[in-house]
Amino acid sequence: AWGNLIEKAVGIVRWQTFTYDCENRLVKTETMADTQVESTSSYQYDSLGRRVGKQSEIKGQSDQKRFLWQGLRMLREESPGQS
């Protein structure tokens, strides 16, 4: 995993797992409680390696975020319905 964190304990009965792509970018996180998935997030990147999207599901509730960039500077983070 090229030194990337792949799992960590969160309290006594919860832990998180982390998945990376071939370019070492974080593409997925999962939080588990006992044997149940509590939350999942996935991340999207553009051809320049900038994170441009995040989709999360926490206990059945979905959330999406979009990241807007100008060059290497992130301008803002947007959620659907946000202006």
N, C-alpha and C positions, 0 to 999 in steps of 0.2 A: 504493500500500500504506500510505498515511497515516503514513509514517515507520517502519513495522514492518520488522524484519529479515526478508528473504525467503530469503537464502542466505548460507552462510559456509563457508570452507575449514576442514577439520579435518585438519591434517597435509598431506602432499604429494598423495596420491591419493584422499582422502576429502573429502566435503562434506555439509552438511546443508541441507535446504530446509524452509521454514516456511510454513504456509498459515493464513490468518485468515478469520473469517466477517465478515459485514457490520457487526458491532458491534466489530470490531477484536480479537476474542478468538482466541487461538491454538487451532486445531482439529486440526492435523496437523503432525507432523514426520517427515522421512525422512532417514536417513543412508545415503549411497551410497559404495561403494568401487569405483572404476573405473566400470563400467556396471551393477553389481549393487546391489540394495537390501539393505543390511545390517540395518536396523531401521526400524520404523514405529511411531509412537505417535499415537493419536487421543484427543481430549479432549471431554468432555460437560459442559454447563453447565445450571443450573436457570434458572427465569424471572427470578431476581434477579441473574443473571450470575456466580454462584459456581460454580467448577469442582467438579463432583460425581463425575466419573469419568475414568479414564484406562485405555486399552487399549493394550498394547504387544506387538509381536512382534519378537524379536531372534533371528536365525538359526533361525527355525522354532519357537522357544519362545514361548508366549503368557503374558502376565501381565495381570492386571486389578487396578485399585485403585479404591476408593470413598472419597470425602471427605465427612465428616459435619460439619455446621455448626450453630451456635446463633447466630442473628442473623448478624453479620458476622465472627464468630470461628470459625475452624476448630477443631473439637474433636479430631478424629483422622482418621487415614488407615487404611483397612482393605484387606486382601487376602483373597480367598476362602480359607476354611479357617482364618482367623485369628479368635481370639475376644477 
